[in-house]
Structures are given as structure tokens and as C-alpha cells.
């Protein structure tokens, strides 16, 4: 369950006022043979951090953030951890999906609802085909920052700071817009809070009721082949529910039929933001990053001796780590040992992003190494990031066939090694965008400009997302 972010911050009189007020607690914890605190990352090299123009302004903003209510509660983080433990043991499947980079400009209840609809449709297709529960985690309510390959960008004859996501600056091509503004950290917090409130309403207020499964079909999807296939499943679910009711089972008493557990995640990139939202749970004594239920470290910031890995090694949230084909088995094992030293099932998710031409060669040795060391990780496939190309128009795009081929290669590699292909990690939107090529609609390069609205990387639209879900469902069934 996603807690309403602006209310019911804590329950029970025993919770200390410091946690309720969001104040950072100064105590440290012992992690391995060292001391960890929310600020210990500052002793390490922190890559991909904005060049903030004023350290005093940044300090003022982060001090304010540290006094604001937690966005997620430890109880919900624990619930996600329990669900992910089932994925790690091959008894569930992880669907992690959402925007490449959330936008301040496109924030609306409709956009959040439509994104949730697509994810719920994908989950239904996956569950119906595999018979497995699907853990639903959104790239939402915090995914406002993006790493960049270069600190600057050439626009005309001017070098400007790179656009790093709306948490940091604006994509407009002028110096004022591109200058990092710490006030945007507050805006990101506020939008995350409002998004969590809406997600809580949608996931528990009747919208996610399984009896409403037909209503999740978006208008522009319903008329498609994917939509008709989804409606067939919805009809069969309706029939099954009517049969169960006819057998005398009180459907109203089965809570899981009327709501879903939906969790949030984002890349823990801007470390001053994450540190300011780190809270100590007085019941367990553990630290939590209260900005999301799950955080991940990206390909560009997963250095073993880097600040991002140091920070994430001390929080009790489930952690993800992007894994490319450039990593060695020894490096991967060392990172697993630092991020999950207690070898807790579901604590660590390894999100592969290798490329459709390389995955079946490069992934099996990594699977073998982790398997031999006994780390109970979740393996999830990100088939998007290593398959990005540039169209003749200059727009970044991805081919649906390449995305599908990497996913197939991911499943083949696990079949070869005898490990569980635990999930997929997808960039998508509920809007009818034209950003990725192919799919059943056979989107062509000369159509990219029609509805290309992403602030960063290209996303699958709803039809392509549901098509991919059906394909993955067949792989799970096999």
C-alpha cells in the first residue's frame, strides 16, 4: 500500500517526534567493519552531481527538506521487501515501469491514472499467463533526475549545462533555464507527495478493483489487437469472479480483489536530496530513504568506491543496481557484497542493460558467478537503455524488435544457467506517444515527430507496452 504522503505520517504514540518531524538523527550504524550515516557518502567521490551555483542556497533547501514529512513509511518498505523475497525465490515476478524522467510540466491526475492503467494491464496479462503474482513498482513519484554523458551541451554556438531532469534544471536552451536551481528539489518533493496521494487513491479507492478490469483499457488501446486480446482476458476474469461468487464466497471480504499494492521507485541520483529525506526508524533502529519504497543506482554511478554505492549500502530499502555488459564477475560480486552483505532475499535487484546482440553471450557468466556465491538477488531485464539509437531526424529512439530480442535473450540466458528471470524494467507512458519504432502498429521513423514528448529518453506507448507484456507472458508460460 502506498501511504497518503501528506497525512498519517506516523502511527502510535511510541514513534519519536524526531521521526514525525522528519529530523535527521545523528547516530551512526555499523555496516560491515565501518560506520555509516546518511552523510558518510560525502567522504567518497560523487559523480553526476549538479554544479549548484550557491552552496548556501542548497544548504537552506536541504535543511528544509530534512524537516518535512517522510514520503513513504518503513512498514510499506517492509511489505515490498517481503513481496520481493518471493520474486527472489522464483515465486513471483517483478514489473518495474514508468517514465524515463518525470516532468513538472505534464503533471496531472489523468497522466498518473493512465500510466497506472497500463501497468495494471501489463500485470494482469503476466499473472493470467504465468499464474504468478506480479509485484508492481512504478518509476514514479521521484524520477526527476537523469545522469548525462556530458556535463555540457552545445546549442548553436553556445555551450550550456546539460539538462539533468526537472529536479535540477529546465530543458529550455538558455543559460538561465539550464542553471541548476536547488528550489527545484522542493518542487520535486511536492509533486512526489501529490503523486503518492493520487496513487494511494487509485490503488485502494475502487479504481484497482479487479471487477473493473475492463475499465483499465485505454481508449486508443481498446481498438487495437492488443486491446482486444486484453479484453478477452478481462472477460474470462469476469466469468471466474461470477463463478466464485455463485459458489457462495463473499467477494467483498477478499481485500486483494479490490485493491493493489503499488510501490514507487527512482534512481537515487541527487545525493543531497536523498540524504535530506533519510529517516531513522525508532522501532528497528534502521535507516530508510523515505523518498521512495525502492531506490536504484545507475550504470554511471555504481562504482564500488563511489558515493552512490556508499549511500545505498546503509539504507534498509530494497535496492536496484543497473548492470551492463562492461562489468566483470569480480566487480559484480564485490558490489553485491557491499549492497547486500547479509544476503537477504529480495534486498538487491540486478537490472541488466546489455543490448540485444550481446546479452546471451555476456549475461550467463554473471549469472553463474552470483549463483555460485549464493546471493539471493532478483534478476530483472531492462531491455531499453542498451538499445537506444539515433534516427535520421536526430531524435533518440528504440526499436520494439530490439527490446523484444533483448528480453528473449534474458530468458534464454537464465534457462541456460538454471536461474530465475525475475522481472522486467521498462520505460513507458500511458500517452499515445510516437517515440519507439515498430510494434504491431509498425511505427516508422517519419512518424516520430507526431507525438514525441519525452524530456529525455524514448518510451513505449500503451499499445507497445501491453504487446510486450503479452510476449513476456508467453516466455513465462514456457
Buried (B, 14 or more C-beta within 10 A) or exposed (E): BBBBBEEEBBEEEEBBEEBBBBBBBEEBBEBEEEEBBBBBBBEBEBBBBBEBEEEEEBEEBBEBBBEBBBBBBBEBBBBBBEBBBBBBBEEBBBBBBBBBBBBBEBBEEEBBBBBBBBBBBBBBBBBBBBEBBBBBBBBBBBBBBBBBEEEEBEEEEEEBBBBBBBBBBBBEEEEEBBBBBBEBBBBBBBBBBBBBBBBBBBBBEEBBBBBEBEEBBBEBBBEBBBBEBBBEBBEEBBEEBEEBEEEEEEBEEEEEBBBBBBBBBBBBBBBBBBBBBBBBBBEEEBBBBBBBBBBBBBBBBBBEEBBBBBBBBBBBBBBBBBBBBEBEBEBBBBBBBBBBEEBBBBBBBBBBBBBBBBBBEBBBBBBBBBEEBEBBBBBBBBBBBBBBEEBEEEBBBBBBEBBBBBBBBBBBBBEEBEBBBBBBBBBBBBBBBBBBBBBEBEBEEEEBEEEBEBBBBBBBBBBBBBBBBBBBBEBBEE
